[in-house]
Amino acid sequence: MFEQALLFAIALIANTFSSLAGGGAGLIQLPALLLLGLPFSIALATHKSPQSLWGWVR
């Protein structure tokens, strides 16, 4: 439960910075996912899947 709340807070902060700066959420999200113990391939897929979906919707 704590990890989920931490991931939510990190995603909220990273996406807030991303919306203000026009990108760069991966500089915060990807290292956070790795620090929480996810393997690199899963962390990268978790980070990239919403971006690819958003690009597809546009």
Secondary structure, DSSP 8 states (H G I E B T S, - for coil): -HHHHHHHHHHHHHHHHHHHHTS-THHHHHHHHHHTT--HHHHHHHHHHHHHHHHHH-
